[in-house]
Amino acid sequence: MRFCIVLPVLALVVVECSHTFMGTSVFRQLVFYQYVKYRGNTLSKRIEYLNYTLPATIGYGRTIQGILAYDRTNSCSANVTAGGLGYPYVSLRMMSERWKDIRYSVYIYA
């Protein structure tokens, strides 16, 4: 008689990142993409703004349906300060840690 012992394996992974996901990109048109890169400041945090407005060629009355700001350094934060979902414009505020660069891939869907 043979016995088989099965041991469950549990893994806990803790990841800290500051990606910003808002809205949806499912069946939406990608209207804007930009790789944002700024050098870090020596003794202070670096703050930069990215402003985007939907062009008239997209169509009158269309609004932003999805925003994705993907942090490439895992040391920054991004917040929407004006506009955003349901508006034809967005202002994105990006802030880094001290001595760190700002590197984001920003996708906007309409």
C-alpha positions in Angstrom: 0.0 0.0 0.0 1.4 3.4 -1.0 0.6 6.7 0.7 0.8 10.0 -1.1 1.1 13.2 1.0 0.1 16.4 -0.6 1.3 19.6 1.1 -0.4 22.9 0.1 2.1 25.6 -0.8 1.1 29.1 0.0 2.9 32.2 -1.2 2.4 35.7 -0.1 3.8 38.4 -2.4 3.6 42.1 -1.3 4.2 44.6 -4.1 4.1 48.3 -3.7 3.6 50.3 -6.9 1.9 53.5 -7.8 0.2 52.7 -11.1 -2.9 54.7 -11.8 -5.9 53.0 -13.4 -9.1 54.8 -14.0 -12.1 53.9 -16.2 -11.8 51.2 -18.8 -9.9 50.5 -22.0 -12.2 47.6 -23.2 -13.4 48.4 -26.7 -12.1 52.0 -26.4 -9.9 53.8 -28.9 -6.3 54.7 -27.7 -6.1 58.4 -28.4 -2.9 59.3 -26.6 0.3 57.6 -25.5 3.4 59.2 -24.1 6.5 57.9 -22.3 7.3 60.6 -19.7 10.8 60.9 -18.3 12.3 63.5 -16.0 15.5 63.5 -14.1 15.3 63.5 -10.3 16.1 66.5 -8.1 18.9 66.4 -5.6 17.2 67.3 -2.3 13.6 67.7 -3.1 10.7 65.8 -4.8 10.2 66.5 -8.4 6.6 67.5 -9.5 5.5 67.6 -13.1 2.2 68.0 -14.9 0.9 66.4 -18.0 -2.1 68.1 -19.7 -4.1 66.6 -22.5 -7.2 67.7 -24.4 -9.1 65.6 -26.9 -8.6 67.0 -30.4 -11.6 68.0 -32.5 -10.8 65.2 -35.0 -11.8 62.6 -32.4 -15.4 63.8 -32.6 -17.5 66.4 -30.9 -19.0 65.3 -27.6 -16.6 62.4 -26.9 -15.0 62.2 -23.5 -12.2 60.4 -21.9 -13.2 56.8 -20.9 -10.0 55.4 -19.5 -6.6 56.6 -18.1 -3.6 54.4 -17.4 -0.4 55.8 -15.9 2.1 53.0 -15.6 5.0 53.7 -13.2 8.3 52.4 -14.6 10.4 53.1 -11.5 8.1 52.1 -8.7 8.9 55.3 -6.8 6.5 57.8 -8.1 2.8 58.8 -7.7 0.3 60.1 -10.2 -3.0 61.8 -9.5 -5.7 63.4 -11.7 -6.0 67.0 -10.7 -8.5 68.3 -13.3 -10.9 66.7 -15.8 -10.5 63.0 -16.2 -13.2 60.5 -16.8 -16.3 62.0 -18.4 -14.4 65.2 -19.5 -12.6 66.0 -22.8 -9.4 67.0 -20.9 -7.2 65.7 -18.1 -4.4 67.1 -16.0 -2.1 64.5 -14.5 0.2 65.4 -11.6 3.3 63.2 -11.2 5.5 63.3 -8.2 8.8 61.4 -7.5 10.6 60.5 -4.4 13.8 62.4 -3.5 16.7 61.7 -5.8 14.4 59.5 -8.0 13.5 60.0 -11.7 9.9 60.2 -13.0 9.2 57.6 -15.6 5.7 56.9 -16.7 3.9 55.4 -19.7 0.6 57.3 -20.0 -2.3 55.8 -22.0 -5.6 57.7 -22.5 -8.7 56.1 -24.1 -11.8 57.7 -25.5 
